[in-house]
Amino acid sequence: MKPRVNLTRCDSYRPNEVEQALERLLAPEGGLASLVRPGQRVLIKPNMLAGKEPDRAVTTHPEIVRAVIRMVQQAGGRAAVGDSPGVGSPLQVARRCGILAVIEETGAEFAPFSESVSVRPRGSTFHQLEIARDILDADLVINLPKLKTHQMMGLTCGVKNLFGAVVGMRKPRLHLQAGEDKAFFALMLLELAEHIAPALTIADAITGMEGDGPGSGDPIHIGALLASSSPLALDTVACALVGMDPQDVWTQQVAVASGRQGSRLEQIQLSGTPLRELRCATFRPAKTTDVNFGLPRWLRGPLKSSLSARPQVDAERCALCGLCVKHCPPQVMQITDGRLRIDYQRCIGCFCCQELCPHGALTTRQGLLLRLGRLMQRH
């Protein structure tokens, strides 16, 4: 049976408009009450990457979180909200991005994602992963991603948002284990999403992020909400919505190569507002950071600098706060002589530094052949 993705238009975060749009969005599924049984503990997992104001489009908008909490409560469920941010404590980030206020106003529970439990996902990437106990103890998981570009993976939406189930500094450890193999990391993300298996994924694409996402890009109005029981199918439709080539999104690329159901648009049943009416024609993707997929290993070394990209420091913006140094998985960054320096020989290109920089001081420098390839594609 084809996975279904529902779409609807929603042009603002006004509470009434969001609530009505969510009701339309979930109507083909029988509403949220068809999924939530009275007394169930429902873990709502938004994107809380960093403590940024809602209008920066870095995190799931609090009005989406509020509306979903209320729908869970109306169905008789016990709503809990949590995530593991990239920078800062979960409580600090939730307060700054407006989600904590919503939790307190609705009487929902705050899930701190403080304790990890070892699990063994199906597949061959990592024999063992550690994810938040709050996820595992829930009767039901609702995944609430923000549609954004992602410097490493190309796009973060349904699948990538579930990486937030991995707590704190365990994330850099997984980046380090994957090294420069983005396909390997993407496969881990797919297997993690399949293990968590959220009952529902609702993507906040009212205002998305383009350019240097997921933390330093530019907000862009898209005016849509998407929902599906399949995070992968939702991401496939999200790519079509913003005009991204699935080959530029690593989780999509790997999902297609491995034959996963829902990785191609023709495998999906669309419902609600027609996709053609919601398409965003001006969406600007992140700079491509790698075209090594499928290259023989003996070619990857000599061509690494030309066929990949690396983070580049904007000295004028850099405040020398040291967050990137602290969170760099291979520990190749340091501040010396009043400057931030990167050892590119050991850099794995995970772009965690760019993702977490609060000042937008890390940009993307593409290799020569990568730039030439993109130029030829445009012409």
Salt bridges, closest charged atoms under 4 A:
ASP11 OD1 - HIS221 NE2 3.40
GLU17 OE1 - ARG14 NH2 3.04
GLU19 OE2 - ARG70 NH1 3.12
GLU29 OE2 - ARG4 NE 3.07
GLU53 OE2 - ARG96 NH2 2.87
GLU63 OE1 - ARG66 NE 2.96
ASP83 OD1 - LYS45 NZ 2.82
GLU105 OE1 - ARG66 NH1 2.57
GLU109 OE2 - ARG41 NH2 2.96
GLU115 OE2 - ARG133 NE 2.92
GLU130 OE1 - ARG170 NE 2.90
GLU130 OE2 - ARG173 NH1 3.74
ASP134 OD1 - ARG41 NH2 3.70
GLU180 OE2 - LYS304 NZ 2.82
GLU194 OE2 - ARG260 NE 2.58
ASP204 OD2 - LYS146 NZ 2.88
ASP218 OD2 - ARG284 NH2 2.46
ASP248 OD1 - ARG374 NH2 3.18
ASP290 OD2 - LYS182 NZ 3.47
ASP343 OD2 - ARG346 NE 3.02
GLU355 OE1 - HIS150 NE2 3.28
